[in-house]
Amino acid sequence: MRSTLLEVSRADLATVYRLAYVSETNDFFGPGDLADIEQKSLSRNMGLDITGILVMDEGKILQILEGERQSVVDLFDRISKDPRHESVKQVAGSEQHHRLLSSWSLAAGQASSAPEGLRDDFRQLHGRLSSRDRLEDISAEEVELLKVIALFRSMPI
């Protein structure tokens, strides 16, 4: 048990690669695809030690992935080739000293289940990131916004 805790604390101290991308769904993206992506990614990402969050609203997707650089880059490469996405654009990618999503394996939240103000914030963030012409770090505040939106999806109606 103690060695496991030591490994976990070492992993938390190591640098992680944080990548963010935006995309839009197309006609190949069906009603059950978001739940399917969430289910399939849980075990795969856990095995790769990748944490992340995905938020979608009206066909606009914003996802952040964190983990070992090559694992994250390989996963993003697979995602960018998924025929359900178009206009896939990496908007951030950098080594970080800690995870902002350490307890999130993936939260596939739909902004449409959040209050209108949060949905507006998501649309503005997606638009701002989509218009970037170079990679920049995504801020902790932007990650927190996505966490709040994703939590609305898990709340009972």
N, C-alpha and C positions, 0 to 999 in steps of 0.2 A: 504494500500500500504506500509506504513512504517513498519508494523509488518511483512509483507512478506520479505522486505529487511533485517530486523533484523534476521529472520529465515535463510535466505540465508547466511548472513555473519556468523552466528553461525555454520551453516553446514560446511562452508569453514574452520572454525577454528578447528573443530573436527578432530580427527584422522580418516584416511581411511585405508582400507586394499588394498594393491596393489598386484595382482597376475599376473604372466606371465606364459604362457605355450607355448610349441611348439608341433606340430603334423604334420602328413602327411595325405593327402587325399587318398582314395582308390577307387575302381571301383564303389562304390555306390555314389560317388560325381559326380553329373552331371553338365553340362554347366550352368544351371540356379541357382544352389544351393547357390553360393556366394551372388547373388542379393536377393535370398529368405531369407537367413540368415540375411542380412542387414535389409530388410524390417520388418521381424518379431521381430528382436531384438530392433528396435527403440522404440516402445511403451513399451515393456516389461521392458527394461533397464531403461527407463525414470521413470516408475512407481516404480522401485526398487532403484532409485537414483544411478544407476551404470553407470559409464562412461567407455569408452574403445576404443581400436583400434585393428583392425585385418588386417594383411597384408598376402597375399598369393602369392607365385610364384612357378610355376612348381610343384604344389602339396604340397609345404611346407608352413605351416601356423605358424604364430607367432601372439599371441594375448595377450594384456594386459587389465586387468579389474581392476577398482577401485570402491570402495564403502564400505558399512557397511560389516564387516567381514563375517557374516553368509550368507548374500545375495550373496556375491561374491563366497564363498565356495560352496553354493548350486548350483549356476549357473555353476561353473566349474565342479561340479559333473555331472550335466546334459550333459554338453558338452562332458565330457570324456566318456559318455555312448553312444554318437551319433554314429551310425554305419558307418557314412561317414568318420570318423577319425580313424587312427591307430597310434600307437607309440605316444600317448598323454602323455606328460611329463611336470609336473609343474617344472618350473626352478627358480621361484622367488615367494615369498610370505611374506609380512611383513607389519606391521603397519607403516603408514607414517603420517607426520604432515600436508601435503597438497597434493592436486591432481596435477598430471602432465597433466591430460587429462580432466580438469574441463569443457571445452566447447565442448567435443567430446562425443556424445552418442554412436556412433560406426562409424568408417570409415572402410569400407571393401575395401581396396585398393589392386590392383594387381600390384606386383612389375614389371610385364612385360610391364606395361604402363609407367614405369620410365626409365630414361637414363641408359645405360648399367653400368655405374659406380655405381649408386645407387643400381641396381640389384645385382651387385657383393658384395656391402656392406651388403645387406640383406642376401645373401647366406652365407657370412662369419659369420654374427651375428647369423643366424639360426644354423649353424654348431657349433659355440662356445657355444651357449646356450644348444643345444642338447647334447653336450659332458659333461656338468656339472654333477657332482655326488652328489651335495648337493644344497640346496636352497641358492641363493645369491640375493641381491637387483639388480634390473635392473637399469642402470644409466639413468640420465636425457638425456644424449647425445644419448643413444640407443633409447629412446622414441622419441626424436626429429627426428632421422633418419626415424623412422616409420611414423611420421606425414608427413614428406616431401614426402615419397613414396606414402602415401595415398592421398595426395593432387594432385599428378599427375593423379590419376584416375578421379578426378573431373574436370580436365581441358579439354576444347573442343579440338578435334583433328584438 
